Amino acid sequence: QLCHWPCACPRRKPRCPPGVSLLRDGCGCCKVCARQQGDVCNEADLCDPHKGLYCDYSADGPRFETGVCAHLLAVGCEFNRVHYRNGQVFQPNPLFSCLCVSGAIGCTPLFIPKLADSRCSTAKGRKKSDQSNCGLEPFQQQLSTSYKTMPAYRNLPLIWKRKCLVQATKWTPCSKTCGMGISDRVTNENSNCEMRKERRLCYIQPCDSNISKRVKIPKGKTCQPTFQLLKAEKFVFSGCSSTQSYKPTFCGVCLDKRCCVPNKSKMITIQFDCPNEGSFKWKMLWITSCVCQRNCRDPGDVFSEL
């Protein structure tokens, strides 16, 4: 038996390496560092969900009690004209180690530059004759700030495509009618002009059973196409929260059987921070207007358009 109750957890939470998730174990008891690719896993020792890992029990038949953490099949990533497989770890420069997870790239610092101790701090009680010598050596002063000019700290240049007719399918409907979902399309809008699947987040409506009561429909009307929350909030995705607060426009509701769907929108980029495990960015649908129609369907119904 892997789980024992009542729970007995150490007083101090474990300190996980950069890029490793801190989560509750499969028993629902203690905070533990998630298992990584190739690590042994089981019902209690869970694989890192933020990296698209799952516990593969296929080699442990017929018991199927112990497995190995492996990556789910998913779309890869592109960075600086290089294509990486889903789950592939790469180092674009000496400062960062990056991981490709289902089209998104997450990076963690390999080291954090910091100022060296001043020579003045070592001279407690002693008067320095030459105050100009206090502080960092000239080389150390240059080193402490020069890292900001390295490629990792500069915005990536835009890569314009030449001799490439950009093609793209329509974005699929959001995978969820409420809460944070995902939509995708196939496009060759990349540096190699190759057809690849692209994904983005979508947020049509909050999951609220009383939403029809909270959205005020104008007198004499049957629909309110859009609405906003009273205050800005942070987006939450896969246990990570956005670095900024947002006040998005949501599609509204109708008193009849019509449903409201996005009509006009744009794309923005959201940065998410995960507790003790770095950050990542996702593109997201940003709704600007909605239209209410009678053609309502479940986004999960693949036969609805046949």
C-alpha positions in Angstrom: 0.0 0.0 0.0 1.5 3.3 -1.2 -0.7 5.7 0.8 -1.1 5.7 4.6 -3.5 7.7 6.7 -3.5 9.8 8.7 -1.0 11.9 6.7 2.4 12.3 8.2 4.2 15.2 6.4 7.6 16.8 7.2 7.3 20.3 8.6 9.3 21.9 5.8 8.1 21.8 2.3 10.7 20.4 -0.1 12.7 22.8 -2.2 12.4 21.7 -5.9 15.0 22.5 -8.5 14.1 25.2 -11.0 11.5 24.0 -13.5 10.2 21.2 -11.2 6.6 21.5 -10.0 5.8 21.4 -6.3 2.5 19.5 -5.9 0.5 17.4 -3.5 1.2 13.7 -3.8 -1.2 11.2 -5.2 -2.4 10.3 -1.7 -3.6 13.9 -1.2 -1.3 14.4 1.7 2.1 16.0 1.4 3.7 18.6 -0.9 6.4 16.8 -3.0 8.6 17.6 -6.0 6.9 16.1 -9.2 8.7 13.2 -10.9 10.4 14.1 -14.2 10.8 12.4 -17.6 12.3 8.9 -17.1 11.7 8.9 -13.3 9.8 6.0 -11.7 6.2 6.9 -10.8 3.2 5.3 -9.1 -0.1 6.1 -7.5 1.6 8.3 -4.9 4.6 9.7 -6.8 3.1 11.7 -9.6 4.6 12.9 -12.8 4.9 16.7 -13.5 1.5 17.7 -15.0 2.8 21.1 -16.1 5.3 19.5 -18.5 2.7 17.2 -20.1 4.0 14.1 -18.3 2.0 11.0 -17.5 2.8 7.7 -15.7 3.3 5.0 -18.3 2.5 1.6 -16.7 2.8 -0.4 -19.9 6.1 -2.1 -19.0 4.8 -3.4 -15.6 2.2 -5.9 -16.8 0.2 -7.6 -15.4 0.5 -5.7 -12.1 0.6 -2.2 -13.6 1.7 -0.7 -10.2 4.9 1.0 -11.2 5.5 3.1 -14.3 7.9 5.6 -15.9 7.1 9.3 -16.5 6.8 9.9 -20.2 5.5 12.8 -22.4 2.1 12.8 -24.1 2.1 13.0 -27.9 1.7 16.6 -28.7 2.7 19.4 -31.2 6.3 20.6 -31.0 7.8 24.1 -30.7 9.7 26.5 -32.8 12.4 28.8 -31.5 14.9 30.8 -33.5 14.2 28.8 -36.7 14.8 25.5 -34.9 12.0 22.9 -34.3 11.9 21.0 -31.0 9.9 17.9 -30.2 7.3 17.9 -27.4 9.1 17.2 -24.2 12.5 18.1 -25.6 14.9 20.1 -23.3 17.2 22.6 -25.0 19.5 25.4 -24.1 19.2 28.5 -26.4 22.0 30.3 -24.6 24.2 29.8 -21.5 21.7 31.5 -19.2 18.6 29.4 -19.7 17.4 25.8 -20.0 14.1 25.5 -21.9 11.5 22.8 -22.3 8.9 22.4 -25.2 5.5 21.5 -23.9 2.6 21.2 -26.4 3.6 24.2 -28.5 4.6 26.3 -25.5 8.1 27.0 -24.4 9.0 27.3 -20.7 12.5 28.4 -19.6 14.2 28.4 -16.2 17.5 30.3 -15.4 20.6 28.2 -14.9 22.0 30.9 -12.6 21.0 34.3 -11.3 23.6 37.1 -11.7 24.1 39.0 -8.5 26.5 41.7 -7.3 29.7 40.5 -5.6 30.3 41.6 -2.0 31.9 45.1 -1.7 35.4 45.2 -0.4 34.1 47.9 2.0 31.9 45.4 3.7 35.0 43.5 4.8 36.6 46.5 6.4 34.4 46.7 9.5 35.9 49.2 11.9 38.7 50.1 9.6 38.9 53.4 7.8 39.7 53.2 4.1 42.4 55.7 3.0 41.3 55.4 -0.7 37.5 55.4 -0.9 37.7 55.0 -4.7 38.8 51.4 -4.1 35.5 50.6 -2.3 33.0 48.5 -4.1 33.4 46.1 -7.0 36.5 45.6 -9.2 36.0 47.3 -12.6 35.7 43.8 -14.2 33.1 42.8 -11.6 31.1 46.0 -12.2 31.0 45.3 -15.9 30.1 41.7 -15.4 27.2 42.5 -13.0 25.4 44.5 -15.6 26.7 43.2 -18.9 24.5 40.1 -18.8 21.5 42.4 -19.6 22.9 42.9 -23.1 23.1 39.2 -23.9 20.7 37.7 -26.4 18.5 36.0 -23.7 17.7 39.5 -22.2 16.8 41.1 -25.5 13.5 40.8 -27.4 13.6 38.2 -30.1 13.7 39.7 -33.6 10.7 39.2 -35.9 11.4 36.7 -38.7 9.7 37.7 -41.9 8.8 34.9 -44.3 9.9 35.1 -47.9 8.4 33.2 -50.9 5.8 31.7 -48.6 2.1 32.0 -49.2 0.7 32.0 -45.7 -2.2 29.5 -45.3 -4.3 28.8 -42.3 -7.5 26.9 -41.4 -10.1 28.5 -39.2 -9.7 28.3 -35.5 -11.7 25.5 -33.9 -14.5 26.5 -31.4 -13.3 26.8 -27.9 -13.0 23.4 -26.2 -15.0 24.7 -23.2 -18.2 26.8 -23.3 -17.2 28.2 -19.9 -13.8 28.6 -18.1 -10.4 28.4 -19.8 -10.3 26.3 -22.9 -8.1 25.7 -26.0 -8.7 26.2 -29.7 -6.4 25.2 -32.5 -5.7 25.6 -36.2 -3.3 24.4 -38.8 -1.0 27.0 -40.4 2.3 27.5 -42.2 2.9 30.9 -40.6 6.4 30.0 -39.3 9.9 30.5 -40.4 10.1 27.2 -42.4 6.7 27.7 -44.1 5.6 24.3 -42.8 2.0 23.3 -42.0 1.8 22.8 -38.2 -0.8 22.8 -35.6 -1.1 26.1 -33.5 -2.9 26.4 -30.3 -4.3 29.3 -28.2 -6.2 29.8 -25.0 -9.9 30.9 -25.1 -12.2 32.2 -22.4 -15.8 32.6 -23.6 -17.6 32.9 -20.3 -16.9 32.3 -16.6 -18.3 29.1 -15.2 -21.2 30.6 -13.1 -24.6 28.9 -12.8 -26.2 32.3 -12.0 -24.7 34.1 -15.0 -28.1 34.7 -16.6 -29.1 36.6 -13.4 -25.9 38.6 -13.2 -25.8 39.8 -16.8 -28.3 42.7 -17.1 -30.3 42.5 -20.3 -31.6 45.9 -21.5 -35.3 46.4 -21.2 -37.2 45.3 -24.3 -34.2 43.2 -25.5 -33.8 39.4 -25.4 -30.0 39.3 -25.5 -27.0 41.0 -24.0 -24.1 40.1 -26.5 -21.2 41.0 -24.2 -20.4 41.8 -20.5 -17.4 42.3 -18.3 -16.6 41.5 -14.6 -16.7 44.3 -12.1 -12.9 44.2 -11.5 -9.8 42.8 -13.2 -8.7 39.4 -12.3 -5.7 37.1 -13.0 -6.1 34.2 -15.4 -5.4 30.7 -14.0 -4.2 27.9 -16.3 -2.8 24.5 -15.2 -2.2 25.7 -11.7 -0.3 28.8 -12.8 -1.5 32.4 -12.7 -1.0 35.3 -15.1 1.6 37.9 -14.1 -1.0 40.7 -14.9 -4.6 41.2 -14.1 -7.1 41.4 -17.0 -10.7 42.6 -17.5 -11.7 40.6 -20.6 -14.9 40.9 -22.6 -17.1 37.8 -22.3 -19.9 36.7 -24.6 -23.3 37.3 -23.0 -26.6 35.5 -22.7 -30.1 35.5 -24.2 -33.6 34.9 -22.7 -34.5 32.6 -25.6 -32.5 29.6 -26.9 -29.9 31.6 -28.7 -26.3 31.5 -27.7 -23.7 34.3 -28.0 -20.3 33.5 -29.7 -17.3 35.7 -30.5 -17.7 37.8 -33.6 -14.6 40.0 -33.6 -11.4 39.3 -31.7 -7.6 39.7 -31.6 -4.7 37.7 -30.2 -2.7 38.6 -27.2 0.1 36.9 -25.3 -0.3 36.0 -21.6 2.6 35.2 -19.4 2.0 32.7 -16.6 4.0 32.3 -13.4 4.1 29.0 -11.6 4.9 28.7 -7.9 8.6 27.6 -7.6 8.8 26.5 -11.2 9.4 29.3 -13.6 7.1 30.8 -16.2 5.7 30.3 -19.7 3.7 32.2 -22.3 0.5 31.3 -24.2 -1.3 33.1 -27.0 -4.9 33.8 -26.1 -8.1 34.9 -27.9 -9.1 38.4 -26.8 -12.8 39.0 -27.5 -13.9 42.5 -28.7 -17.5 41.7 -29.7 -20.0 38.8 -29.8 -23.0 37.9 -31.9 -26.0 35.9 -30.6 -27.3 33.2 -32.9 -29.6 30.1 -33.0 -26.9 27.8 -34.3 -25.7 26.5 -30.9 -23.6 23.4 -30.6 -21.4 21.5 -28.2 -17.7 22.3 -29.1 -16.9 18.6 -28.3 -19.3 17.3 -30.9 -17.2 16.5 -33.9 -20.2 15.5 -36.0 -22.2 18.7 -35.6 -21.2 20.1 -38.9 -21.9 17.0 -41.0 
